[in-house]
Amino acid sequence: MTKINIDLSQLESNIAAFDEQLPILLKDNYGRYAVGRKGQKFVCFDNYTDALHHGYDSYGVDDGFLVREVLPKQKLHMITRLG
């Protein structure tokens, strides 16, 4: 069995950063996908795949980032990288 280590504090920080930016994101990006992390402005894309690729290109595979659909009520998606 593979053990997965998840830094929940980093996830919580990224979610809080997204939530702070959500009112602004909703104005022009409703239904699009935002990617970013704490301390940085979230960038929006038309689809999840493009947002995810941007996250990996910008932050790498080992640094945490968040991809979320820009909606008033959020769905929770969790992706882990299994080695």
C-alpha positions in Angstrom: 0.0 0.0 0.0 1.3 3.5 -0.9 1.3 6.0 1.9 0.4 9.5 0.8 1.6 12.6 2.7 -0.6 15.6 2.4 0.2 19.0 3.8 -3.2 20.0 5.0 -2.0 23.4 6.2 -0.8 24.3 2.7 -4.1 23.1 1.2 -6.1 25.2 3.8 -3.9 28.3 3.0 -4.5 27.8 -0.8 -8.2 27.5 -0.3 -8.3 30.6 1.9 -6.3 32.5 -0.8 -8.8 31.4 -3.4 -11.8 32.3 -1.2 -10.3 35.8 -0.7 -10.0 36.3 -4.4 -13.4 34.7 -5.3 -15.5 37.8 -5.4 -13.2 39.4 -7.9 -12.8 36.2 -9.9 -16.6 35.8 -10.2 -17.0 39.1 -12.0 -15.2 38.1 -15.2 -14.5 34.4 -14.8 -17.7 32.6 -13.7 -17.5 28.9 -14.6 -13.8 29.1 -15.6 -11.0 27.3 -13.7 -8.6 29.3 -11.5 -5.2 28.0 -10.5 -2.8 29.5 -8.0 -1.6 29.3 -4.4 -1.3 31.5 -1.3 0.4 34.8 -1.9 -0.2 34.8 -5.6 -3.0 36.0 -7.9 -5.0 33.2 -9.3 -5.0 32.9 -13.1 -8.1 31.6 -14.9 -8.5 29.2 -17.8 -11.5 27.9 -19.9 -11.0 24.3 -18.9 -9.6 22.2 -16.0 -6.8 20.6 -18.1 -5.3 24.0 -19.1 -5.4 25.2 -15.5 -3.8 22.0 -14.3 -1.0 22.2 -16.9 -0.4 25.8 -16.0 -0.1 24.8 -12.3 2.4 22.1 -13.0 4.4 24.4 -15.4 4.4 27.2 -12.8 4.8 25.4 -9.5 6.2 22.0 -10.5 5.0 18.6 -9.4 6.2 18.8 -5.8 4.9 22.2 -4.8 1.3 22.6 -3.8 -1.2 24.6 -5.9 -5.0 24.7 -6.2 -7.3 24.4 -9.2 -10.9 25.3 -8.6 -13.9 26.1 -10.7 -15.0 29.7 -10.2 -18.4 29.3 -8.8 -20.2 30.8 -5.7 -20.5 27.3 -4.1 -17.4 25.1 -4.5 -17.1 21.5 -5.3 -14.2 19.7 -3.7 -11.8 17.8 -6.0 -8.6 16.3 -4.6 -5.8 15.0 -6.8 -2.7 13.4 -5.4 0.3 12.4 -7.3 1.2 8.7 -6.6 4.8 7.7 -7.3 
